[in-house]
Each structure stands twice: as structure tokens, then as C-alpha cells.
Amino acid sequence: MADFEYSDINPANELEKRVADAFLIFDHHGNKTVDVREIGTILRFLGCVPTEADVNEVISATEFEDSNGTVHLSKFLPYVSQLIAEHKMEPAPPEKLLKAFRVLDQEGKGFVDKEYMTKLITEEGEPFTVEELEEMMAVAVDMATDKIAYELYLNQLLHEPPDSIYALAEKLRNRNIR
């Protein structure tokens, strides 16, 4: 990531530096603020997997009352760094995702129909947006069969980069325990 000028904000460790760097990428005015509509994007950029409720919680906790819909880095940095240190909004582990797909694949065929999966993720739980659905299906669906071979799909998704934000939080936590 780019090196940013922090001036009055002093990240205490590498985790806070990564959070601040991600925030500042979306600071289009150079005043250490972002529009609240960018919060979900920043969290996802960091590798978090927030629900809309999570995004709204972060906004509520970090938005200044008189800010006209902006969040300042000075409130965002400690709040989000703490959430990440607590492994909140962390992606589900591969075993859990595989188990979920196997529940959907009641016949144990190793795949799920695209139509069935589309119905589930647009109508159940927290529905995907059209964009999220298109992104997932572009990677997940075998065009020849119109099915999702879920083990192959998960293997495409689940290589965690060694420098993930959660791996960094764990390193810092382990360092502080000693």
C-alpha cells in the first residue's frame, strides 16, 4: 500500500497502519474523512466480511453527529482495529463453508444447481445484491453444466494470503501475550 501522511493520527502498530492506509485510499478530499457510504467498501478492502448490520454498526459508532454523513479516521481507526483484533467480521473458515454446501447438497453429488443457489442467496438470510450475485456466479458456475461444483469453487476462493488482516491481528495478539 502507499505510504500516507498521518500527521495527527499515529498508528500504534502494523494492524492500525493497514487500517489507516485502507481508510486513506478512500479519503478523496485529503482531510482524513470518508463518506459513510464508503465504510462497507473499506471493510471489505481490508478482508473483512461484514453484514449490512455490521457496516451500519461501524457507521453508528464512528460517524460524527455533525458530520453530514462522514467518518473521521480518528474514530474509525481504533474502533475497526479493535473489531479486527477480536476477529469480528472474519471470513468463515473453509470447513464451515464446505459443511454449508454439503447441507445444500442433500444427495451428496458434489454440486449445487445454479438456479437453486441463486434462489437461496437472493431470497433467504441476508440477500446478495445483483452485483454480488453476478460476481459469485461468474466464478462459481461451471458454464457447461450450469452447476456449482462447490469443492472446486471453495478451492478457488480459499487461499488466504499470508498477510491477511486477521493473520496480522493474531501475530500482534501473540506478541502482546508474551
C-alpha positions as a LaTeX table, in Angstrom:
\begin{tabular}{lrrr}
\hline
Residue & $x$ (\AA) & $y$ (\AA) & $z$ (\AA) \\
\hline
Met1 & 0.00 & 0.00 & 0.00 \\
Ala2 & 1.00 & 3.59 & $-0.41$ \\
Asp3 & 2.69 & 5.47 & 2.39 \\
Phe4 & 0.34 & 8.12 & 3.68 \\
Glu5 & 0.95 & 11.20 & 5.77 \\
Tyr6 & $-0.69$ & 10.56 & 9.13 \\
Ser7 & 0.21 & 13.85 & 10.93 \\
Asp8 & $-2.16$ & 13.86 & 13.92 \\
Ile9 & $-3.04$ & 10.14 & 13.63 \\
Asn10 & $-0.31$ & 7.83 & 14.89 \\
Pro11 & $-0.94$ & 4.16 & 14.13 \\
Ala12 & 0.40 & 2.18 & 17.09 \\
Asn13 & 1.25 & $-0.99$ & 15.15 \\
Glu14 & 1.16 & $-2.65$ & 11.74 \\
Leu15 & $-2.54$ & $-3.52$ & 12.08 \\
Glu16 & $-3.50$ & 0.10 & 12.71 \\
Lys17 & $-1.24$ & 1.21 & 9.87 \\
Arg18 & $-3.05$ & $-1.15$ & 7.47 \\
Val19 & $-6.46$ & 0.07 & 8.65 \\
Ala20 & $-5.38$ & 3.71 & 8.29 \\
Asp21 & $-3.87$ & 3.09 & 4.85 \\
Ala22 & $-7.09$ & 1.45 & 3.63 \\
Phe23 & $-9.17$ & 4.31 & 5.02 \\
Leu24 & $-6.96$ & 6.95 & 3.41 \\
Ile25 & $-7.26$ & 5.33 & $-0.02$ \\
Phe26 & $-10.94$ & 6.31 & 0.10 \\
Asp27 & $-10.30$ & 9.79 & 1.53 \\
His28 & $-10.95$ & 11.74 & $-1.66$ \\
His29 & $-10.53$ & 15.18 & $-0.06$ \\
Gly30 & $-7.31$ & 14.57 & 1.89 \\
Asn31 & $-8.90$ & 15.60 & 5.20 \\
Lys32 & $-8.92$ & 12.16 & 6.86 \\
Thr33 & $-12.66$ & 11.69 & 6.32 \\
Val34 & $-14.70$ & 9.39 & 4.13 \\
Asp35 & $-18.35$ & 9.34 & 3.19 \\
Val36 & $-20.30$ & 6.78 & 5.26 \\
Arg37 & $-21.21$ & 5.03 & 2.00 \\
Glu38 & $-17.53$ & 4.00 & 1.68 \\
Ile39 & $-17.37$ & 2.18 & 5.04 \\
Gly40 & $-18.51$ & $-1.21$ & 3.71 \\
Thr41 & $-16.05$ & $-0.94$ & 0.83 \\
Ile42 & $-13.18$ & $-0.11$ & 3.20 \\
Leu43 & $-14.04$ & $-3.04$ & 5.47 \\
Arg44 & $-14.16$ & $-5.43$ & 2.51 \\
Phe45 & $-10.92$ & $-3.99$ & 1.15 \\
Leu46 & $-9.34$ & $-4.93$ & 4.49 \\
Gly47 & $-10.52$ & $-8.52$ & 4.06 \\
Cys48 & $-13.48$ & $-8.29$ & 6.43 \\
Val49 & $-16.81$ & $-9.87$ & 5.55 \\
Pro50 & $-19.35$ & $-7.57$ & 7.17 \\
Thr51 & $-23.11$ & $-7.91$ & 7.03 \\
Glu52 & $-25.11$ & $-4.78$ & 6.35 \\
Ala53 & $-25.85$ & $-4.71$ & 10.10 \\
Asp54 & $-22.08$ & $-4.77$ & 10.79 \\
Val55 & $-21.50$ & $-1.90$ & 8.38 \\
Asn56 & $-24.29$ & 0.11 & 9.98 \\
Glu57 & $-22.87$ & $-0.61$ & 13.44 \\
Val58 & $-19.44$ & 0.68 & 12.38 \\
Ile59 & $-21.04$ & 3.79 & 10.89 \\
Ser60 & $-23.09$ & 4.42 & 14.04 \\
Ala61 & $-20.05$ & 4.03 & 16.25 \\
Thr62 & $-17.71$ & 6.19 & 14.16 \\
Glu63 & $-19.77$ & 8.88 & 12.44 \\
Phe64 & $-19.57$ & 12.32 & 13.99 \\
Glu65 & $-23.04$ & 13.66 & 14.81 \\
Asp66 & $-22.48$ & 16.94 & 12.99 \\
Ser67 & $-20.50$ & 15.46 & 10.11 \\
Asn68 & $-23.14$ & 15.34 & 7.38 \\
Gly69 & $-22.50$ & 11.67 & 6.65 \\
Thr70 & $-18.75$ & 11.44 & 7.09 \\
Val71 & $-16.46$ & 9.38 & 9.27 \\
His72 & $-13.10$ & 10.65 & 10.51 \\
Leu73 & $-10.06$ & 8.41 & 10.70 \\
Ser74 & $-9.54$ & 9.30 & 14.38 \\
Lys75 & $-12.78$ & 7.47 & 15.28 \\
Phe76 & $-12.62$ & 4.76 & 12.63 \\
Leu77 & $-9.07$ & 3.59 & 13.34 \\
Pro78 & $-9.39$ & 2.48 & 16.99 \\
Tyr79 & $-12.89$ & 1.08 & 16.53 \\
Val80 & $-12.16$ & $-1.04$ & 13.47 \\
Ser81 & $-8.73$ & $-2.10$ & 14.71 \\
Gln82 & $-10.41$ & $-3.45$ & 17.86 \\
Leu83 & $-13.06$ & $-5.30$ & 15.82 \\
Ile84 & $-10.36$ & $-6.95$ & 13.71 \\
Ala85 & $-8.29$ & $-7.83$ & 16.78 \\
Glu86 & $-11.41$ & $-9.56$ & 18.14 \\
His87 & $-11.80$ & $-11.40$ & 14.80 \\
Lys88 & $-15.18$ & $-9.78$ & 14.13 \\
Met89 & $-16.35$ & $-9.85$ & 10.51 \\
Glu90 & $-13.76$ & $-12.53$ & 9.74 \\
Pro91 & $-14.42$ & $-14.73$ & 6.72 \\
Ala92 & $-15.86$ & $-18.15$ & 7.52 \\
Pro93 & $-13.27$ & $-20.94$ & 7.67 \\
Pro94 & $-13.17$ & $-23.37$ & 4.72 \\
Glu95 & $-14.54$ & $-26.23$ & 6.81 \\
Lys96 & $-17.65$ & $-24.24$ & 7.71 \\
Leu97 & $-18.28$ & $-23.24$ & 4.08 \\
Leu98 & $-17.84$ & $-26.82$ & 2.90 \\
Lys99 & $-20.24$ & $-28.04$ & 5.58 \\
Ala100 & $-22.81$ & $-25.45$ & 4.47 \\
Phe101 & $-22.55$ & $-26.52$ & 0.84 \\
Arg102 & $-22.92$ & $-30.17$ & 1.86 \\
Val103 & $-26.14$ & $-29.30$ & 3.70 \\
Leu104 & $-27.45$ & $-27.76$ & 0.47 \\
Asp105 & $-26.31$ & $-30.81$ & $-1.50$ \\
Gln106 & $-28.71$ & $-33.25$ & 0.15 \\
Glu107 & $-27.99$ & $-36.01$ & $-2.37$ \\
Gly108 & $-24.20$ & $-35.76$ & $-1.93$ \\
Lys109 & $-23.47$ & $-35.22$ & $-5.63$ \\
Gly110 & $-20.71$ & $-32.67$ & $-5.05$ \\
Phe111 & $-22.54$ & $-29.85$ & $-6.77$ \\
Val112 & $-25.47$ & $-27.46$ & $-6.33$ \\
Asp113 & $-27.67$ & $-26.21$ & $-9.18$ \\
Lys114 & $-27.14$ & $-22.58$ & $-10.14$ \\
Glu115 & $-30.88$ & $-21.88$ & $-10.09$ \\
Tyr116 & $-31.28$ & $-23.33$ & $-6.57$ \\
Met117 & $-28.29$ & $-21.38$ & $-5.24$ \\
Thr118 & $-29.50$ & $-18.16$ & $-6.86$ \\
Lys119 & $-32.88$ & $-18.55$ & $-5.22$ \\
Leu120 & $-31.30$ & $-19.16$ & $-1.81$ \\
Ile121 & $-28.88$ & $-16.27$ & $-1.85$ \\
Thr122 & $-31.34$ & $-13.74$ & $-3.17$ \\
Glu123 & $-34.33$ & $-14.71$ & $-1.03$ \\
Glu124 & $-33.00$ & $-16.18$ & 2.24 \\
Gly125 & $-30.99$ & $-14.67$ & 5.08 \\
Glu126 & $-29.15$ & $-11.51$ & 4.11 \\
Pro127 & $-29.73$ & $-11.44$ & 0.35 \\
Phe128 & $-26.94$ & $-10.77$ & $-2.10$ \\
Thr129 & $-27.10$ & $-7.71$ & $-4.29$ \\
Val130 & $-27.30$ & $-8.20$ & $-8.05$ \\
Glu131 & $-23.60$ & $-7.29$ & $-8.31$ \\
Glu132 & $-22.59$ & $-9.75$ & $-5.57$ \\
Leu133 & $-24.62$ & $-12.50$ & $-7.22$ \\
Glu134 & $-23.07$ & $-11.83$ & $-10.64$ \\
Glu135 & $-19.55$ & $-11.83$ & $-9.16$ \\
Met136 & $-20.12$ & $-15.10$ & $-7.34$ \\
Met137 & $-21.76$ & $-16.88$ & $-10.25$ \\
Ala138 & $-19.04$ & $-15.78$ & $-12.68$ \\
Val139 & $-16.52$ & $-17.73$ & $-10.60$ \\
Ala140 & $-18.68$ & $-20.50$ & $-9.12$ \\
Val141 & $-20.75$ & $-21.84$ & $-12.03$ \\
Asp142 & $-19.45$ & $-24.40$ & $-14.50$ \\
Met143 & $-20.76$ & $-22.97$ & $-17.76$ \\
Ala144 & $-21.02$ & $-26.41$ & $-19.39$ \\
Thr145 & $-23.30$ & $-27.85$ & $-16.67$ \\
Asp146 & $-24.82$ & $-24.74$ & $-15.06$ \\
Lys147 & $-23.88$ & $-26.24$ & $-11.69$ \\
Ile148 & $-21.61$ & $-25.19$ & $-8.83$ \\
Ala149 & $-19.03$ & $-27.86$ & $-8.06$ \\
Tyr150 & $-18.58$ & $-26.45$ & $-4.58$ \\
Glu151 & $-15.28$ & $-28.06$ & $-3.59$ \\
Leu152 & $-13.65$ & $-26.63$ & $-6.73$ \\
Tyr153 & $-15.31$ & $-23.26$ & $-6.08$ \\
Leu154 & $-14.11$ & $-23.17$ & $-2.47$ \\
Asn155 & $-10.58$ & $-24.07$ & $-3.54$ \\
Gln156 & $-10.63$ & $-21.09$ & $-5.90$ \\
Leu157 & $-11.71$ & $-18.78$ & $-3.10$ \\
Leu158 & $-9.91$ & $-20.00$ & $-0.06$ \\
His159 & $-6.29$ & $-19.33$ & $-0.34$ \\
Glu160 & $-5.71$ & $-16.87$ & 2.48 \\
Pro161 & $-2.86$ & $-14.51$ & 1.76 \\
Pro162 & $-0.18$ & $-14.76$ & 4.43 \\
Asp163 & $-0.55$ & $-11.03$ & 5.10 \\
Ser164 & $-4.30$ & $-11.09$ & 5.79 \\
Ile165 & $-5.50$ & $-8.50$ & 8.27 \\
Tyr166 & $-6.65$ & $-11.26$ & 10.65 \\
Ala167 & $-3.30$ & $-13.08$ & 10.50 \\
Leu168 & $-1.65$ & $-9.76$ & 11.34 \\
Ala169 & $-4.05$ & $-9.21$ & 14.28 \\
Glu170 & $-3.22$ & $-12.70$ & 15.57 \\
Lys171 & 0.53 & $-12.02$ & 15.35 \\
Leu172 & 0.11 & $-8.82$ & 17.33 \\
Arg173 & $-2.05$ & $-10.56$ & 19.91 \\
Asn174 & 0.51 & $-13.35$ & 20.35 \\
Arg175 & 3.30 & $-10.79$ & 20.65 \\
Asn176 & 1.37 & $-8.96$ & 23.40 \\
Ile177 & 0.69 & $-12.20$ & 25.32 \\
Arg178 & 4.38 & $-12.94$ & 25.77 \\
\hline
\end{tabular}
